[in-house]
Amino acid sequence: MRAHVAARDTGVRLVAGCRLDLTDGPSILVYPMDRVGYGRLCRLLTLGKQRAGKGECHLAWADLAADCAGLIGILLPDEPDADCAAQLARLRAVFADRAYLALTLRRRPDDQLRLHELSNLAARAGVATVVTGDVLYHTPDRRPLQDVMTCVRHGCTIDDLGYRRERCADRHLKAPAEMHRLYARYPEALARGLEIADRCRFSLDELAYQYPDEREYRDETPQQALERLSREAAADRYPDGVPEKVQASLEHELALIGRLDYAPYFLTVNAIVRFARSRGILCQGRGSAANSVVCYLLGITAIDPEKHDLLFERFVSEARREPPDIDVDFEHQRREEVIQWVYETYGRERAALCATVIRYRAKGALRDVGKALGLPVDLIERLAEQIQDDGSLSEPAAPEGTGGMDRRVRLTLELAGQLMGTPRHLSQHPGGFVLTRERLDELVPVEPAAMELRQVIEWDKEDIAVLGFMKVDCLALGMLSCMKRAFDLLADHKGVDLSLASIPQEDPATYAMIRRADTVGVFQIESRAQMNMLPRLKPRTFYDLVIEVAIVRPGPIQGDMVHPYLQLREGLEPVSYPTPALKRVLGKTLGVPLFQEQAMRVAIECAGFTPAEADQLRKGMATFKHTGGVVHLEEKLIEGMVANGYGRDYAERTFKQLEGFGSYGFPESHAASFALIAYASSWLKCWHPDVFCAALLNAQPMGFYAPAQIVRDACEHGVEVRPVCINASRWDCTLEPVPGQSRFAVRLGFRLVKGLGNAGAAELVAARGERPFVSVEDLRRRTRLPMTSLETLARADAFLPAFGLERREALWAIRALGDTPLPLFAAADERGDSRSADAEEPAVALRPMTAGDAVVQDYLQLGLSLRAHPLAFLRDDLRKRQVSCCSEVLALRDGARAETAGLVLVRQRPGSARGVVFVTLEDETGTVNCVVWPDLLKRERACILSASLLCVRGAIQREGEVVHLIARSVENHSDLLEQLPRCRHEQDSDRAGGTVDESHVAQYPRKGRVRLRVRSRNFH
């Protein structure tokens, strides 16, 4: 498709085709002559891909011969022997006058003799010959890159490639004169290249896409059905009468949808949303679709157009005539139900996901080329450190320790630069469906995805946009899974029936919590950057939250909009508007354009743009870094504003601000959709922290924070968290009543136990029923769980709450059971009889674990500990090193020197931060956000990116309630974590409760060093 666009732009006609490497025969070049031939080729490729699986295509001669009408076949022969003659006869019988034999120089001995004999064979078989170049690259200097890619494909180095390397060095495009010189004896074969091109008149422009009609509305046209549903929904939404503004917008949208014939698309999205809600799956539309009154009335989006000044042309424009794009988020743990419903409803021959073309970026290209050229791994990583912030590669001045490999290093950088941007592999779109009325596999080849029961087309979203295909996005959002579970827990345990729409609005306590940046786990506003912005922005209304969601984005940041807006909001600068028109557009954001719709309205109201031109401006700014395509729009905007009475300086400054949206700016409708979920999750955390904690743990993995931080935050909010217990836990985390309190305790679920699957947990819960287990033996007898599952539960300390057995005692009791009981004892177990005295184990007192070791095992098995924070055991050692705790550091004045250490929770390297890395550290007293400048990162990269326990020295930067530690130096203290198993509390010596049998302690030896490993969440 990219070649089709390039051919259309340059005026060069594209001849589509492909090479088929048959499983039972030679390779054949196949070219479609017309639309019918193209459809059959697509179905043929689909067949081969479905048969072989992802990334492969298995086709036999019978598959090609079964139906090849409209296709030209060119045989690629090996030697002019009897096999070749038989293949030619078979080709002639199937393709008739559409059969050709390729004549190609292989640069081997007797090449001319081989071509002569092949030509004679073709003449005897009645098959025409044609010259082919067997081209792999366009210019001769790409030969080294071709060899490297062959190494990548075979997983070897260039030194070991051997005969797998292309023997011929001229498999590149050649000028006509050179082709005539090389094939002077075969002028007719040369001319047939033009003959074949002339016969292949098919163009991808012929592909006529037809969106499927919804079968539910057989007595109405799609437009009539959409109008009826919209007006019925409007009456339900506004029982006191539809507001005039909403009615006018509704009529405008319906008329435009009718002219563009988009009604079936809206009906499809409506059907998908209705299905999800019928199954109790939480969903919500977002993105530019939230500008649509129709989407709001149908319940696809939740943004009330009466309360927001939304621009429909941001969503659908008659001038650009591009298909609409509605994004609908579903619970991430149930989204697959929706995807499979789409396949079943519209048919697998008419529905598939879009592809995503994964392209080489700097590090990936450098690593693949470096490995192919045989560079050591450590040298490749050192080269990777020299990658610039913009992703470009730099030439090393003097690569130390390369041992005479400088030529290979330079070649690696050169070839990696050539490789950047080229396709690496085909992946699947997160949820973008293409639906068709006729067979999809006659428009584009379809292949199975890596995920079971999914299939994808070969084109990505940009490709289908070229042909006007409409895409339905069924996306996944983890917070919706959390919210659905929270609503269910509220209804089951507290009798509170809520939904996203019915959560109390504009709650002062909720906004007070948000202003304190107490937002761990909350949607969108939980990141370090958002939490730093909250005390400065001080949200008090829903629209403040919309701004909060949108302002911490690369677009507003790089457009220099954040600080001016904060200055105006805090009253440090006067708010002024050069004209009333600008005040109407930017009044809600104090004269600073923060949203894409505002950028478009500025162009419309202040520069005289039409809505279609304003949308072109938005799109141009989104791609100006790559295409530079906004120069004429810049002139039009500036001159239009000057003509309307604005100063040239002001107009130029406005354009520079709008340019920031090219780096990613939110539409207001998108920010409002996300703000709804952000507010709802904040309200839940504020008023029901027990419910929020349990729901958030059950929705993992998602968000910025691991379960350990979620549990700690819940405990700080007064929530009792109870450990995993074989007699109380279920797969999910659950709520348990607390006597005398309205708040519930959170019981951790088996889902947190590493190594225990859902099936094993379900078997345990089913066997337990209403009768708790009374012993380890009772559990084994009633569940028949394998020994490995029982030991996993023991290591997670799940027997302690029920039986008072600590890890070692539980493991000892499990080992005493043996692996498989003898038949006599098994029969006795079935009758409930106790074992004979000879089978009883003698009572043994085992040495108890130290408190530090117990915490380490908690983290290893559960990812968290309810006993203590790991750094509490190391505090005395850290004090001796003059290392302060996080709470002490946060209390220091601006500019004070500080040194602290903590477990690394999060590393962030935003693209807009120009190489700055933000690191969040945690100890037993709290968290500290550290700022690491690029020069320090360059010096201490390994330490900063790999340390589990990081010590940071630097200076405090305080701005209001926002505190950062600006790192000056760092040190990896991860080795201190090895001390934890030996760390004791005073009560450790009193926990044995009897004589310790040292001989049995040796039954559980340490295998090497045991170190606490806390997996940080890294966002680069």
N, C-alpha and C positions, 0 to 999 in steps of 0.2 A: 504493500500500500504506500509506503514511503517512496518507492521508486515511481509509482503512478503519479503521486503529487509532483515529484521532481520533473517527471516527463511532461506533465501538463504545464508546469511553469516554464520549462525550457523549450517546449515545442518539439521535443524528440519523442517519437512514438515508441511506446513500451510494448514488447511482445512477452506476454506472461508464459511461464512454463516451469517444468521441474525435471529433475533427474530421478528415475526410479531404479534402484539397485535391487533387482528381483532375487528372491531366495533360491530359485531353481533355474536361473538363466543369467544372461548378460545384463548390463545396464542399458537403459533406454531413455533417451530424452523425449519428453512428451510436451506438445504445445497445443493448446486449444485453438481451433479455428473460429469458433463462434460461441454464443452464449450456452448452447446445449453442450458443446464439448467442455467448456469450463465447468459447468455443473457436474458433469460426469467425472471429471478429474478430481474435483473436490470430494465427491462421494467415494471415489477410489482411495484417495489419501485418508479419508476418515475411516474407511474399512481397515486399512493397514495399521493405522494408529490404534484403533480400538483393539485390534488383534494382538498387537505387540506390547501395549502399555506405554506409559509416559516416556517421551524422548526417543521412541523407536517407531519404525514403520515396516511391517512385514507383508510384502505382497509377492504373489507368485504369478507366473505367466498366465495361468488360467483366469486370475482376477482381471488382468488387463484385457485379455482376449474376450472376456464375457460381454463387455460393452465398451467399445472404444470409438463409437461414432462421434464425429466432430473433432477427433484428435489426430495430430501428426505424430508419427513415431520414428525416431532416429536411433538406429542400432549403434552401440559403441562396441566395436569388435576388439578381440584380442589378437589372435593369429589367424591368417587366412587358411584355415584347415577345414576338415569335413564338418566339424561342429559349427563353424561359422556359416558354412553353406546351408546346414539344416536350419539354423536360426534365421537366416535370410528367407528361406522358403516359408517358414512359419510366419515371419513378419509380413511377407508379401500376401499370404493367405488371409491374414486378419486385417491389415491396414490398406491393402490394395494400392492405389496410386498415392496414398498418404504415407507410404513406407520409404525410408531413406537409410543409407549407410553412411556413417561418419568416416571421413578421411582425416586423420590427425597425426602429425609428426610426433614421435616419442623420443627423438634424439638418441636412438640406439643403433647398433650396427644393422645394416641392410634395411634401413628405414624406407628408402625409395623402392626397393624390391617389394617390401611388405605392402606399400600403398598400391603398387602396380597390380599385385595379385588380388588385393581386396577389391580393386576397381573391376577386375575381370570377373570375380565371383559375383559382384553386384550386377554386372551386365547379364551374366548367364541366368541369374534369378529374376531379372526384370525389375530390379530395385535401383532407383537413382542414388547417386552419391552426392554428398555435400561436405564441404570443408568446415571443420570446427577447430577452434583454438584450444579447447579444454582449459579454459581460463580459470585461475584461482585468485588472481589479484590484478589490479588495474595497471600498475607501473612496476618496472623491474626492481626498484628499490624496496618493494614489499616482500621480496623473497625471504629475508631473514625473519620477518614477522610470521610468514607462513610456516617456516620451520619451527618457530617457537610454539605456535598454536598446535602443530602436530605433536610436539612434546607434551603440551598441556592435555591434549586429548588422550594420549597414551600413558600419561603419568610418569614420564621419564625425563632425564636430562638430555641436552643436546649431544653430550658425549656418548650416550648410550642409545641414541636414536637409530643408528645404523641404516639398514635398507628401508626402514619405514619412512625415511626422509624422501621427499620428491626428488627423483633423479634428474628431471628436466628443469632447467633454471629459467626457461622462457615462457612460463605459463601465465603470461600477462597479455593485455590487449595490445594489438599491433596495428600499425597504420595500413591502409589499403595497399599502398605500394609494396610494403614488406610482405603482405599476404600473397600478392601476385608473384613476387620473387620466389617465395618458398614453395608455392603450389603452381608453378608455371606450366607443368604438364597437365593440369586439371582445371582449365578455365571454366568448363561447364559446371564442375562441382562448386567452384567459387561463386558462380552466378546464382546457383540454386539457394544460396543464403538469402539473397534478395527475393527469390521466388517464394521461399517459405514465409518470409516476413510479410510478403504481399498476400499470401493465402490466409495468414493469421490476422483477421480483421477484428478480433474480439478486443474490447476495451472494458476496463473495470467500471467505466461510467455507465455501462449497460445494465449493471446490477440494480434491479428495481426492488427496493425494500418496501415491504408492506407489513404494517404492524397488525397483530392479530386482533380481531374483534372479540369482545367479551360475550360468551355464549349465554350469559344470564339474561341479557336484554334482547331477546329475539324479536319482540314486537315493537321495538323502538330502534331508531338509529342511535349510534353511540352519542352523538351530540344531544339528541333529545333526552336520552337517559341521564347524561351528565347534568343538563339543565334542570331536569326534574329533581334529581337527588340534591343538587346544590340549593334549590329554592326550598325544598322540604327541610333540609338541614338548617337553612337560615331562619325559618320560622321556629324551629326548635331552639336554636341558639339565642334568639332574641324574641322571647314570648311577648314582650311589650311592643314589638314592632321593630323591623330592621332599620337601623340608623341610615340616614340619607347618604352619608359618606360610604358606608359599607355597600348599600344597594347600588350606588353608582359604580363602585369598583367591581362589584359582582357582574353587572351587565357588561362592563368594558372587557373584563377577562373572558366571559363566556363568548362574546362576539369574536374576540381575537383567537380563542381556542378553536372556534368553529371555522374561521377563515384558514387557519393553519392545519386543520384536520388532526388535532392532538387529543380529541376527546377519548379515543380508545386507551391512550396512555394513562390519562387520569383515572379511568375506570379500572385499569389493571392495578395501579398502586392502591386504589381504594379497596379492591378485592383482597390484596395481600394484607393490608392493615386490618381489614375485617376478619380475615382468617386468624391472624395472630391474636387478636383480642378475643375471638371465640374460644381459643385455646388457653386463655389467661396469660398470654405472652405480652409483657410490657413493651411498648414501642412508641416512637415519636419521630416525626419528620424534622429535618433541619436544613441548613444551608439556604440557598437563595429561594428554595421552594416556600420558605416561611414568608416570603413577600406576597404570596398568593392568597386572596380571599377564598377562592375555591378550595384550596388545600386546607385552610382553617375550618371552613364550614363542614367539610367531609371528615374532619377529625384526623387528617394526616399530620398536620402541624398544630402547635398549641399557642401560636402568637396571634393575639387578637388585633386585627387590623385597625380597629377603632382606637386603640391605645397607642399605636405606633405608626409613624409616618413612613410607610413602606412603598417601595418603587417596583411595580410589577415588571417593568422593562428590564430590571436586573435578572429576572427569571426567564421571561419569554419576550422575544423581540420579533416583530413582524419584518423589520428591515433585514436582520441578519439571518432569519429563517433557520436557526439552529434548533435541534430538538431539545425539549426541556429535560432537565436532569433533577429528579427528586431523590434526595437521600433520606432513607428511613432507617433509624437505629432500632435494633432489637436486643433483647437480653442476650449477652454473648454466650451463655451456657445453653440457650434454647434456639439460637438463630438457625441451627441446622434443620430444625423442624420446618421452618419457613422455607428454606432453600429446597428441601425435598418436596414440599407441597407445590412449589413453583414447577419443578420438574414433572411431577405427576399430573398437575392440572393442565399445563400447556404442551406436555409431551417432550420426551428427550430428543426427538428429531427436530424440535422447534425451539428449544431453549438451551442455552449454555452461558457460562460465565465468560466475561472478557479476559483476555490475557494481560499480563504486565510484563513488559520487556525489561529484564534486569540487565543493565549496562555496566561495563567496567568503569570503576572510579579509580582514583589514584592509588590507594593502598592495595586494592584487589589486583590491579594491573601490575603493580610493582612486585607483589608477592608471586603471582603466577609466572611472570617473566623471569624474576630472580631464581625461582626454583628450576625453571627450564634451562637456564644458563649455568646452573650448578653453583650458585652462590650459597655460602653458609647461611643458616637461618638467622644467626645473630647479626650478620652483616645486612641481611635484608631488612631486619627490624630497625637497624641504625639508619638505613636509607629511608625507611618509612617515616622516621622522625623528622626528616627534612622536607616533608610535604608541606606546602604553604597552606595558609588558611583558606585560600580560594581553590584548593585542590590541585594546584599545579606542582610540577616536580622541579627541584632545583639541582643543579650540577654540583656535586661535592667538590670543595676546593682541594682537599687532600685527604682522601679516605684512609685513615690510619689503620694499620693492621690488615690491609687487604692482601698483602703478600703477593704482589705482582698481578693482582686481578683487576687493576684499574681499567683496562680496556673492557673487560666484561662488565664492570660497574657502569662505565659510560654507555655501553651498549644496552644495558638493562634500563637505564633511565630513558634512553632514546626510544627503545621499542615500547616501553611502558607508556610513554607519551603518545605514541601512535595508536596503542591499544585502547586508551581511554575513550569512553563514549561508544565503543562498539558493543553490540549485544553479547551478553555472556550466556544467559539462558532464559527460558520462557517460564514465567510463574503465572499464578492466577490472581485476578483482581480480587480485592477483599470481599466483593459481593455484587459486582455490576453484572446484571443479567441482560442478555440480548434475546428478545422474543420475536418470532416471525410467524406470519400467516402460513407460508409454504415451508418446505423443508429448509432448515438452516444449513445443512451440510451441502446444499447446492449453491450457497453463497460464499462459504468459507470452510476450509477443512476444520473438523472438530476432533479433539483428542481427549482421552481420559486425563483427569487431573491426578496429582499425587494422592489427594484425599479420596477415600472410597465413595463411590456413587456420585461423583462430580465429574463434569466435563467442561472443557474450555475451548474457545475458538482461538485461532492463531493471531488474531488482531487485538491490539490494545484499544483503549478508549479514544485516543487520538485518531487511530485508523478508522474506527466506525463512525466517528464524527465527520470524516471526509465524505462518506456516502450517506450521511443523514440517518444513520441507525439510531433508534431510541434505546436508552439504557435505563434499566430499573435497578437502583442500588439498594440491596438488602444488607445493611452493615451491622456490625456488632459493637455494643457499648457495654463495658463491664458494669458501670454504675447503674444501668437499668436492671441488671441482674440483682445487684445489691438492693435497689429500691423495691423490686418486686418481693424479694424475701423479707424485707423490712415490713412492707404492708401486710404480708401474710402473718408474720409474727405479732404485729400489733393487733390484728383481728383475732388471732387464736388465743393470745395471752392477756390482752388488755381490753378486748372488746371494742377497739377503736377501728372503724372502717374508713380508710383514707385512700386517696389516689393522688396522682400528680396534680390533678385539677382541683382537688378539694383541700389540699394542705392550706392552713391559715396563712393569709398573705400579709406582707409588711409587718411581721412580728418584731417588736423592738428588741426582745431578748436575743433573738436570732442574729439580728444585725449587730448587737453589742458583741456577741461572740465572734462574729466575722471581723469586726474592727480590731479585736485583740489578736487576730491572726491565729485563732484557736481552730484551725481548719484541717488538722491531720485526717486524712481519709475522705475529705469532702471533694466532690467533683470539681475539677478545673482550677479551684483556688487553693490547692494543697501544695503546689510546687514552691520551691524556695523563692523564685522571683515573684510569684503571686502573693505569698505570705509577707514578703517585704513590702509589697505595694499596698496591702490592705490598711496598715496603720497610717499610711500617707493619704490614701484616697478616702478612707473613713466612710464606707458605704452606709447609707441610711435608708435608701429606697431601692426598689427593684431596678430602676434605670441606672443607678449607681453601680449595681452589680453587672449590668450589661456592659457598662464602660470598663469595669474592672476586668471582665473576661476578654474584652477586645484590646485593651491598651497594652497588656504584656504580650506583645506579638512582635515579630521582626519588622512588620510593615510600619506601625506607628513609631517604633524605636528608631529605625533607620531613617524615617522621614522627619526625625527631630520634632515629634509631636508630644512626647510624654512629659518632658520637663516644662515646656510652655503651658501645657494643660494643668499640671499640678500647681504651677505658680499662680495661674488664674484662679484655680479652685480654692487655693489657700488665701486668696486676696492679696497676694504680694505684687500682682500686676493688675492694672485696670482692664476690664473686659470692654472691648470696643468693636463696633461693626461699621465698616466704611459706608455700607448702604443697608436700607431695610431688607432688600432681597437676600443679602448674605445673612442677616440675622434670622430670617425665616428658615434658612437652610442649616445654619450652624449654631442656632441659639441654644439647643440642648447640650452642646458640647463646648460652650463658651468661646465660640469662634474658631475652634481647632477641628479640622476634619479628621475623624477617627474611624469612620466606616466607609466602605466602598460606595454605599448608596449616597453618602454625603459628597464624595468625590464626583459622582455622576450629577448630582443636583447642583453643585457649584458650577459645573460646565454648562448645565441647562439654564440655570437662573442668571448666572453672572457673565457667561461668555456666549450665550445664544446658541448652544449646541442643541440639536434635536435629541430625543431619547436614544435613538439608534446610534448617533455619533458619540453620545456619552458612553454608551456601552462599548463602542470601539476603543474609546480612550481607556476604559477599565481593562479591556483585554490587551491593549497595546502595552499598558504599564505592567501587566502581569508577565510579559515576555520581552520587555525592552532590553534586559540584560543580554538576552540571547540574539535578538533580531535587530535591536536598535530602531524599532518601528514606530516611534512616537514623535519623531522630529516634526513632521507636518502637523500633528495634533498639538504639540507644544506651541508652535507658532499660532495656530488657530485659537488656542485657549488664552494665551497671553494677549494677543491682539484683540480678541473678543472682550476680554475684561477691561482692557484699556479703552476700547470704544464705548463701554458702558460706564465709564467714569472712575475706574479703579486706577491707582498709580501703577506704573510699570514695575517698580520694585516690589510692590505688594503682589502683583500678578505673578512675577517670577518666583517669589517666595512661596506662593500658593502652589505653583506647579512643582517645585522641589518637594514640598510636603506630600503632594499626591503621588510623586514618584516612589515614595516609600512603600506604597501598596504593591509595587512590583516585587517586593521581597516578602509578600504575604500579609495582606490586610483582611480583616474579617468583614463580611457584610453584616449590617446591623441585625438582620433577621437571624443569621447564624448565631451571633453573640447572644441574642435574646433567647433562642432555643436552648443554648447551653446554660444561660443564666437561670432559666427555669429549673433545670436539674440541679444546678449548684445551690440555689436557694432551698429546694426541697430536701436535698441531702443535709444542708446546714441545719434546717429546722429539725430534722430527725435527730441529728447529733445533739442539738441543744436540749430538746425536750425528752428524748428517749435514747440516751447514750447506750443503754444495755441492748436495746433492739438494734441500734446502728452497728454496734461492735459485732454482734452475732451475724448480722446480715452481711457485713463487709468481709468477715472471715470466710463465710460460705461462698462469696463471690470471687475469691482469690483464684488465680493470680490476676491482679489489676492494680492500677494506681502507682503512686510513688513509693509507698511504704510497705514493708514486709509485715507478716503477722506479729512479729515481736513488737514492732512500734505501735501497731494498732491496739494490741492488748495493753501495752504500757499506757497509752493515751487513755484507754477506757478506765484503767485503774486510777489514773490521776483525776478522772471525772467521777470517782466514787462508785464505780461498777465493780462488783465482786466477780472475779474470774476463777473458775474452778477447774482442776486438772482433768485430764483424760481418765476415765474410769470404765472398767469393763462392765460394771453394773448400772451405770448412769448415762454413758455417752452413746450417741448415735453417730451416723456418718457425718452429718452436719453438726455444727455447733448449735446448741439449744439453750432455751431459757428455763431457769428453775426458780421457783418462788423462794423469797427470803422472808422468814417470819417477822411480822411487824413492819414490813416495808412494802411500799408500792412498786419499788424498783426490783427487777429480777436479777439473779446472778446468771452469768454466762458459763455454760458447761462446754469445755472444748470438745470437739468431735474427733472421730477417728480419721477424718480427712487430713488432719495435721500430722498423723503418724507416718513417717517416711518408711516406705516399704510395705505398707498394708493397703491392699487394693479394696475397691468398693465391694467386690464380690465377697471377700473374706469378712469385711465388716458387716455386710448384710446377713451373712450366715450366722454371725455371732448374735446380732440383734434379734433375728428370728428365733434362734434357739433359746435365747434368754426370755423372751415373751414377758409375762407378768411375774415370773418366778426368778429372782436374782440367783446368780451362781453363788455357791457357798464355799468353793475351794477351787484350786487350780485343776485338781483331778476331775471335779464336777464339770468344769468348763470344757475340759478336753473330751470327756465322755459325751456331753450333750451336743457339742458343736462339730467334733471330728475335724477341727482345724489342723492343718499340718504343723509340725514342730516349728518350722520357720516363722509362721504367723504368730504362734504363741510367744516365741522368743522376741519377735519384733514388738509385741505388746509389752513384754516384760522390760525391754530396754527403754520403752517410752514411759515406764513407771505407771502403767495403767492398772497394776494390781495393788498399788499402795492404798488408794482411797477405799477399796472394797475389802481387802484382806489384811491390810497393814504390812504387806510384803514389799520391801524395797527391791531395787533392781536385782541385786545379787541373790537375795533370798528367793525371788520369783524365778530367776533363771535356774537356781539350784533345784527348786521344786519341779520345774518343767523337765530338766534333765533326768530327774529321778523317775519320771513317767516312762521314759524310754521312747523309742520311735514307733514301734508297732507292737501292741500287746499280744501275748500268746493266745491261741484260741480259747484255752480254758479260762483265762482271766477276762478275755473279751466277752465270753458268755456270761460270766459273773457280773461284769459291768453292765450288760444289758438288763440283768435282773435287779441291778441296784445293790448287789452284795458288795461288801468291802473285801479288799484283798487279804490274802493270808498273811500271817505274821511274818513269814519269811520274805514277803515282797515289800514290807514296810521299810522305809529308810530311817536310819537312826537320826535323832535330833542333833543338829549341828549349828553352832553359833558362828556365823561368818563375819569377817571384819567389815564394818559398814564403810560406805564410800565417804570420802571427805565432802564437805559442802561445795568446794570448788569443782571436784570431779562430777558431782551430781549436776551442777549447772552446765558443765561442758556436755555431759550426756544428754541433758534436756535439749540443748541447742542442736546436737547431732541428730537426735531422733525426732524433735518437734519443730526446730527452728526458733524456739523461744524458751524461756524459763520463768516460772512463777515464783521461784525461790529468791533470787537476787540477780542484780546486774553483774556481768563478769568483771567489770572494772572495780566494783566494790571490794573485791579480793586483792586487787593490785594497788589500791589507793595508797597504802603505806609506802610501797616501793616508789610510786610516782611522786609522793610528797618529798621523798629523799632526793629525787631528781629535780625538785623545784617546779613540778608540773602541777598547775592549778586545775580544779574541776571546772566543768562548763558553767555552772551557776556563778562561780566567782568571776570568771572571765566576762560574763554578760553584765556584771555589776560595775565593771571598770569604766572610767571616764574616757572620753574621746581622745585618741592619740596615745593612750597608755600602752606600754609594752606588756605582752601576755604570752604565756606558753600553756598549751593544753593538749590533751590527748584523748582520743575516743575511738570507738568502733566506727568504721566508715559505712554510713547508711546509703548515701546517694552521691554520685558524681554526675555533674551536668556540664556539658560544653555546648551551649547554644550557638547556632550558626551566626547569630547577630552579635555575639560577645567578642568577636575578633581574637579567638584563641584563648580567652580566659576560661578557666575551669572553676566551678563552684562545688565545694566539697562539704557535706554535712557530717559532723562528728557527733557521737552520742556517748555519754557516760551515765553513771547512776544518778546524776543530778539534773540532766537535761541535754539539750543539743546546742551546738554552735555552728553557724554557717561561715565557712572559710572561703576566701577569694585567692586563687592562685593565678598570678600573672604569667604570660607566655614564657618569659625568660626563665622563671623558676621551673615551669613545667618542662622546658627543654633540658635543664640541668638535672632534674630529679624525676624524670618521666616514669621510670620503672617503679620508684618508690610510691609516687602519687597514685599511679594507676593500679598497683597490685597490693598495697598494704591493707591488711585487715584492721590493724591498730596503728593509727597514724598520729604522730606528735607534730604539732604545728607551733612555730614561734613567729610572732609578728606584732602588729599594732592594731589597736581597736579603732574601728571607724563607726561612729555613732551618729545617726541622723534621726532625731526624735526617738521613737521606740524601736527603730531598726538598727540592729547591731551586727557588724561583720568583723571577723578577724582577718586582716590583710596579711597573708603569709609572706614571711621573709626567708624562712628556711623550714625544712621538713625532715622528719626522721621516722624510719620504719621501726616500730616497737612491737611488731607482730610476734617476735620471739618471746615476749613476756607472756603471751597467751599459753605457752607451754608450761608455765608454772601453775596454771589453774588447777589441774588435777591434784596437786600437792597442797593446795590452800585449804586451811581448816578454819572453822569457827570454834569458839570455846565449847559449844555444846557437842562437838564431834566426839570427844572422848567419852561422853556419857551415853552414846547412842547404841553401843553394842548390846547391852542388856544381858551379858553372860560371857562365858569364856570364849575367846576367839580361837578357833582351830586353824592355826597357820598353814597346816598341810592342805586345807581345802582352798585357801586363798590362791594358791598356785594353779588352781583349775581355770582361772580367768586371767592369764598373763596378758600384759600389754604387748601388742604387736607394733613395735616402733614407737615413735613419739605421737602422743595424742594432743592435737592442737584444735582449739576452737576456731571454726571457720564460719564467719558471718558473710553471707553473700550479699554484696551491695547491689543496689539498683542503679545501673549506669545508663545515662542518656547522652549520647554524643551526636 
